[in-house]
Amino acid sequence: MTDVEYILLHQNEDVHALALKKAPEGVNLQFCLQQIEGWQLARKKLPPWADTEGILYPPRLAMEQCSSYSTAHYKNLVVERLVPGEKRQNMIDLTGGYGVDFCYLAPAFRHATYVETNPYLCKLAQHNFPILGLSNVEIICGDGTDLLTQSTSTYSLIYIDPARRDKIGRKTVALEDCTPNIVQFATEFTLRSKMTLVKLSPMLDISRALHSLKNVSEVHVVSVEGECKELLLVIAAEKTSETQFYCVNLGSRDSVFVCSETERHTTPDILSDPLNEGIFLYEPSASIMKAGGQNALSINYGLKKLHPNSHLFVHKQFFKDFPGRVFHIVGWSDFSKRGLHMMLRDIQQANLATRNFPTSVADLRKQLKIREGGEDYLFATTLADESHILIRTKKVPLI
């Protein structure tokens, strides 16, 4: 039996179970298990690659660190918007990795260079790129920043995805702790290209990053199905007047909310009137919260905030394009025994969340004696007068 035959025969099976079985003669079991596991991960993360015959996959860590199809495609849209077609001459990916982002960026340019220090990943790139239809690409096995600093070449785009683990494998989130050090090479980037696109951990402190880097024209916080996955920084060669923040959610319902640095620091309208049944409760998306753009919603939608630190908004009107979740308020109560009893007397289970509230969800669930799940959504939060309140809602589907 050949490796290919073994992979096709067992590609839907559990790799841990396969590892315990003796492989047929002539089969490289370690290689086959890597390909089976990689293909299984690609089915969810990179469907077009999983559907392409002949693609080879890297070890699990490289698969986990690479971009998904949706986030890589989004980067392509960003570059096509910022770099006019006639100016897309050449690009360089300084940290090629498995090459997913490179494969979605390279077709927009007349020539593209992939640089990677890992020889094995370079071999995979040499194998996979032609299968994926890439032409006019160059593969270099080496250090991307060394290549950049030792040459005089200029590029239409520099792309870099620095490693976010230290020498013993621990995750890092500070710019200065990444490899290569983005802050150290920032000036070099602006000398060699009018645009540098940097992919970073969503755990990074955005304010600290903007303080460390100059000329960041755009910040993109990219989520997939409500979970923050990537932080993208666009570094321009020339200083921009004000950084723009793109709060992106990809998935079954794509949304992009854009706000400026000034709008991020807007003072929102705070709700001073009592809550009314029938109005809508608005919860910003994870990307908006991460980008600090929640107060800008007051400008765009005319929402009122329950409390400066609660990050929950209300409005009597329903906005179907709202970038986040929308709920219909059906009741509320203070935390008196009588008030809670009256509101919760017909509820055995509910989805419970706390926003700017002193008690954890777990402890509050025990106090309320309510199981998880169901169609009701309860929000424990704080109002502008510092009183605590429990809001009962129903989720409104957004199309």
MARLO-132648 format. One line per 5 residues: number of its first residue (from 0); their letters; for each residue x, y, z of C-alpha. Coordinates in Angstrom, 2 decimals. Example, Ala and Ser with C-alpha at 12.3 -4.5 7.8 and 13.67 -1.06 7.14 Angstrom:
BEGIN
0	as	12.30/-4.50/7.80 | 13.67/-1.06/7.14
//
This chain:
BEGIN
0	mtdve	0.00/0.00/0.00 | 1.23/3.50/-0.84 | 1.05/6.57/1.40 | -1.61/8.11/-0.83 | -3.76/4.98/-0.69
5	yillh	-3.45/4.82/3.09 | -4.38/8.51/3.47 | -7.45/8.20/1.25 | -8.55/5.04/3.06 | -8.29/6.53/6.55
10	qnedv	-8.71/10.30/6.05 | -11.94/10.46/8.08 | -10.65/8.41/11.01 | -9.23/9.49/14.35 | -5.48/10.06/14.01
15	halal	-4.80/9.10/17.63 | -6.46/5.73/17.10 | -4.56/5.22/13.85 | -1.27/5.99/15.60 | -1.80/2.99/17.88
20	kkape	-2.21/0.60/14.97 | 0.57/-0.97/12.97 | 0.87/0.55/9.51 | 0.94/-1.64/6.39 | 4.32/-2.35/4.85
25	gvnlq	5.63/0.51/2.75 | 3.56/3.19/4.54 | 5.26/6.15/6.25 | 2.86/6.33/9.18 | 4.11/9.63/10.64
30	fclqq	3.80/11.39/7.29 | 0.35/9.91/6.65 | -0.99/10.88/10.07 | 0.24/14.44/9.54 | -1.55/14.63/6.20
35	iegwq	-4.76/13.13/7.56 | -4.80/15.49/10.53 | -3.94/18.46/8.31 | -6.71/17.63/5.86 | -9.23/17.26/8.69
40	larkk	-8.27/20.70/10.03 | -8.35/22.19/6.53 | -11.94/21.04/5.96 | -13.07/23.67/8.48 | -10.29/26.22/8.20
45	lppwa	-9.35/26.03/4.50 | -12.18/24.34/2.57 | -10.80/25.29/-0.90 | -7.48/23.64/0.00 | -9.14/20.53/1.43
50	dtegi	-11.07/20.21/-1.84 | -7.87/20.46/-3.92 | -6.21/17.17/-4.71 | -2.50/16.88/-3.99 | -2.13/19.55/-1.28
55	lyppr	0.39/18.66/1.42 | -0.09/19.78/5.02 | 2.42/20.85/7.71 | 2.59/19.71/11.36 | -0.35/20.62/13.58
60	lameq	1.20/23.77/15.10 | 1.71/25.35/11.68 | -1.88/24.49/10.74 | -3.17/26.06/13.95 | -1.14/29.24/13.43
65	cssys	-1.99/29.79/9.77 | -4.86/32.04/8.70 | -8.24/30.66/7.78 | -9.71/31.01/4.30 | -12.06/33.82/5.41
70	tahyk	-9.41/35.91/7.18 | -6.90/35.46/4.34 | -9.54/36.53/1.81 | -10.29/39.59/3.94 | -6.62/40.63/3.80
75	nlvve	-6.82/40.44/0.04 | -9.78/42.85/0.07 | -7.86/45.27/2.30 | -4.83/45.26/-0.01 | -6.90/45.66/-3.17
80	rlvpg	-8.63/48.67/-1.60 | -5.43/50.35/-0.44 | -3.09/49.55/-3.32 | -4.43/50.63/-6.75 | -4.19/48.00/-9.48
85	ekrqn	-1.52/49.82/-11.50 | 0.68/50.07/-8.40 | 0.55/46.38/-7.50 | 3.94/45.55/-8.95 | 5.55/43.34/-6.33
90	midlt	4.99/42.13/-2.79 | 7.04/40.26/-0.23 | 5.86/38.03/2.60 | 8.68/38.12/5.15 | 7.31/35.28/7.30
95	ggygv	5.68/32.91/4.83 | 4.75/30.08/7.20 | 2.37/27.62/5.60 | 1.65/30.24/2.93 | -2.09/30.74/3.27
100	dfcyl	-2.00/34.54/3.41 | 0.63/34.60/0.67 | -1.61/32.54/-1.61 | -4.46/35.03/-1.25 | -2.31/38.15/-1.56
105	apafr	0.10/37.12/-4.33 | -2.41/36.93/-7.23 | -3.08/40.67/-6.91 | 0.57/41.46/-7.81 | 2.68/40.98/-10.91
110	hatyv	5.39/39.33/-8.83 | 5.40/37.97/-5.27 | 8.20/36.74/-3.00 | 7.67/34.20/-0.22 | 10.37/34.10/2.49
115	etnpy	10.49/31.48/5.25 | 13.22/30.28/7.60 | 11.84/26.73/7.93 | 13.18/24.53/5.06 | 10.31/22.05/5.40
120	lckla	7.66/24.76/5.00 | 9.57/26.04/1.96 | 9.39/22.55/0.41 | 5.64/22.47/1.04 | 5.33/25.88/-0.61
125	qhnfp	7.26/24.65/-3.67 | 4.87/21.71/-3.90 | 1.58/23.46/-3.13 | 1.86/26.81/-4.90 | 1.74/25.41/-8.48
130	ilgls	-1.21/23.18/-7.53 | -3.02/26.27/-6.22 | -2.39/28.06/-9.50 | 0.24/30.56/-8.35 | 2.63/31.85/-10.99
135	nveii	5.28/34.59/-10.97 | 6.23/33.74/-7.40 | 9.66/33.32/-5.85 | 10.40/31.13/-2.85 | 13.36/32.03/-0.63
140	cgdgt	14.46/29.96/2.35 | 15.97/32.45/4.78 | 15.34/35.29/7.21 | 12.95/37.85/5.79 | 14.19/40.83/7.78
145	dlltq	17.81/40.00/6.88 | 16.80/39.94/3.24 | 15.02/43.26/3.60 | 17.86/45.06/5.35 | 20.64/43.65/3.16
150	ststy	19.06/44.62/-0.15 | 17.90/47.86/-1.73 | 14.68/46.48/-3.21 | 11.40/48.30/-2.73 | 7.95/46.73/-2.74
155	sliyi	4.34/47.63/-3.38 | 3.46/45.68/-0.23 | 5.33/44.17/2.69 | 3.43/41.53/4.64 | 4.63/40.13/7.95
160	dparr	3.17/37.75/10.50 | 5.71/37.64/13.35 | 5.99/34.57/15.58 | 4.15/35.08/18.85 | 5.90/32.43/20.92
165	dkigr	9.16/32.74/22.83 | 12.07/30.28/22.69 | 10.37/27.81/25.02 | 6.99/27.96/23.30 | 5.09/30.38/25.53
170	ktval	2.68/32.76/23.83 | 3.64/36.44/23.72 | 1.40/39.41/22.94 | 3.68/42.47/23.17 | 5.06/43.83/19.90
175	edctp	8.57/43.92/21.29 | 8.41/40.22/22.21 | 7.42/39.04/18.73 | 9.94/37.55/16.31 | 10.93/39.55/14.37
180	nivqf	10.54/42.65/16.53 | 8.10/44.82/14.57 | 9.05/48.00/16.42 | 12.73/47.51/15.62 | 12.10/47.19/11.88
185	ateft	9.23/49.69/11.53 | 11.42/52.39/9.96 | 12.84/49.88/7.49 | 9.32/48.92/6.45 | 8.37/52.50/5.63
190	lrskm	11.57/52.98/3.62 | 10.97/49.89/1.50 | 7.23/50.09/0.92 | 4.38/52.59/1.00 | 2.29/49.97/2.76
195	tlvkl	3.11/47.28/5.30 | 0.44/44.89/6.55 | 1.15/43.30/9.95 | -0.80/40.38/11.40 | -0.79/40.17/15.20
200	spmld	-2.46/38.40/18.09 | -5.97/39.58/18.99 | -4.74/39.65/22.60 | -2.43/42.56/21.82 | -3.05/45.88/23.58
205	isral	-4.01/48.15/20.68 | -3.29/51.42/22.47 | 0.17/50.21/23.42 | 0.83/49.10/19.85 | -0.18/52.49/18.46
210	hslkn	2.11/54.16/20.98 | 5.04/51.95/19.91 | 4.49/52.26/16.16 | 4.27/55.39/14.04 | 2.19/55.90/10.90
215	vsevh	-0.44/53.23/11.61 | -3.17/54.33/9.23 | -5.62/51.50/9.89 | -6.35/48.96/12.61 | -8.46/45.92/11.69
220	vvsve	-9.89/43.70/14.40 | -11.07/40.57/12.60 | -13.51/38.12/14.17 | -15.01/34.94/12.76 | -18.52/34.08/13.98
225	gecke	-18.11/36.50/16.88 | -14.67/35.30/18.07 | -11.66/37.61/17.66 | -9.05/35.87/15.52 | -6.61/38.47/14.21
230	lllvi	-5.41/42.01/14.62 | -4.13/43.71/11.46 | -2.13/46.93/11.40 | -1.58/48.94/8.23 | 1.67/50.92/8.44
235	aaekt	1.85/53.72/5.88 | 5.08/55.24/4.60 | 3.67/58.72/5.20 | 2.06/59.96/8.38 | -1.72/59.88/8.35
240	setqf	-3.94/62.44/10.02 | -5.98/59.94/12.03 | -6.04/56.17/12.47 | -9.16/54.40/11.23 | -10.51/51.37/13.08
245	ycvnl	-12.22/48.53/11.18 | -14.27/46.21/13.38 | -14.89/43.12/11.26 | -17.01/40.04/11.81 | -16.86/37.29/9.19
250	gsrds	-19.16/34.30/8.97 | -22.83/33.66/8.37 | -23.46/37.40/8.66 | -20.52/39.59/7.63 | -20.31/43.06/9.11
255	vfvcs	-17.75/45.87/9.08 | -18.03/48.86/11.39 | -15.57/51.71/10.81 | -14.75/54.50/13.21 | -11.99/57.05/13.64
260	eterh	-9.69/57.64/16.59 | -11.78/60.68/17.51 | -15.05/58.72/17.37 | -13.58/56.05/19.66 | -13.33/58.68/22.39
265	ttpdi	-16.84/60.02/21.88 | -18.82/60.60/25.06 | -21.98/58.53/24.56 | -25.50/59.48/25.55 | -26.32/57.79/28.86
270	lsdpl	-29.83/56.50/29.52 | -31.45/58.62/32.23 | -35.06/57.50/31.75 | -36.47/54.24/33.11 | -36.34/51.21/30.84
275	negif	-39.46/50.50/28.79 | -40.74/47.15/27.63 | -40.64/46.74/23.89 | -37.40/48.63/23.29 | -34.28/46.94/22.00
280	lyeps	-31.05/46.10/23.81 | -27.88/46.28/21.68 | -24.64/44.44/22.46 | -21.62/45.39/20.28 | -19.64/42.66/18.54
285	asimk	-16.39/41.29/19.98 | -14.41/43.19/17.33 | -15.97/46.51/18.31 | -15.29/45.87/21.97 | -11.67/44.91/21.26
290	aggqn	-11.14/47.99/19.09 | -12.71/50.26/21.70 | -15.28/51.44/19.17 | -18.39/50.88/21.27 | -18.95/54.56/22.08
295	alsin	-18.85/55.42/18.37 | -22.10/53.48/18.03 | -23.86/56.39/19.71 | -22.97/58.56/16.70 | -23.92/56.04/14.04
300	yglkk	-27.14/54.69/15.53 | -28.22/57.26/18.11 | -28.12/54.65/20.88 | -28.16/55.37/24.59 | -25.79/53.58/26.92
305	lhpns	-27.00/52.05/30.17 | -23.84/53.09/32.03 | -20.45/54.51/30.95 | -18.84/51.12/31.72 | -21.65/48.69/30.88
310	hlfvh	-21.24/48.70/27.08 | -24.90/47.84/26.57 | -27.12/50.18/24.56 | -30.84/50.71/24.06 | -33.06/52.25/21.42
315	kqffk	-36.77/52.08/20.63 | -35.95/51.42/16.97 | -34.68/48.12/15.52 | -31.52/48.35/13.38 | -31.14/45.17/11.37
320	dfpgr	-27.61/46.10/10.24 | -26.30/46.54/13.79 | -22.79/45.05/14.16 | -23.44/42.79/17.11 | -26.37/41.15/18.85
325	vfhiv	-29.84/42.64/19.30 | -32.36/41.68/21.97 | -35.99/42.60/22.60 | -36.54/43.69/26.21 | -39.51/41.90/27.76
330	gwsdf	-38.94/42.73/31.41 | -36.50/43.80/34.09 | -36.10/43.75/37.84 | -33.95/45.06/40.64 | -32.27/42.44/42.84
335	skrgl	-34.87/42.40/45.57 | -36.31/38.95/46.34 | -39.80/40.03/45.34 | -38.65/41.64/42.09 | -36.60/38.63/41.02
340	hmmlr	-39.40/36.22/41.95 | -41.97/38.11/39.89 | -39.76/38.29/36.79 | -38.30/34.78/36.94 | -41.28/32.82/38.18
345	diqqa	-41.86/31.20/34.76 | -38.17/30.68/33.85 | -36.37/27.40/34.52 | -33.44/28.03/32.18 | -31.89/31.03/30.43
350	nlatr	-28.72/32.34/28.85 | -27.09/34.51/31.49 | -24.49/37.27/31.01 | -22.99/39.93/33.28 | -21.83/43.34/32.07
355	nfpts	-20.25/45.76/34.56 | -21.65/43.68/37.41 | -19.90/42.62/40.65 | -20.97/38.95/40.60 | -19.69/36.28/38.22
360	vadlr	-22.02/34.40/35.90 | -21.41/31.14/37.78 | -22.24/32.63/41.18 | -25.25/34.51/39.86 | -26.61/31.38/38.20
365	kqlki	-26.45/29.59/41.55 | -28.21/32.49/43.23 | -30.99/32.60/40.65 | -31.22/28.78/40.40 | -31.54/28.88/36.63
370	regge	-30.12/26.30/34.23 | -28.16/27.28/31.10 | -29.95/27.44/27.75 | -33.42/28.21/26.45 | -34.81/31.17/24.53
375	dylfa	-34.51/33.78/27.28 | -31.41/35.95/27.65 | -30.74/37.60/31.00 | -28.31/40.50/31.41 | -27.16/41.51/34.89
380	ttlad	-25.73/44.99/34.68 | -25.44/48.42/36.27 | -27.44/51.54/35.38 | -26.27/55.15/35.37 | -27.45/55.68/38.96
385	eshil	-25.20/52.74/40.00 | -28.18/50.51/40.75 | -28.02/46.86/39.71 | -30.62/45.43/37.38 | -31.50/42.13/35.70
390	irtkk	-32.90/42.54/32.19 | -34.95/39.78/30.56 | -34.77/39.68/26.76 | -35.42/37.60/23.66 | -32.79/37.49/20.95
395	vpli	-33.75/39.14/17.67 | -32.50/37.30/14.57 | -30.46/39.47/12.19 | -30.52/38.77/8.46
//
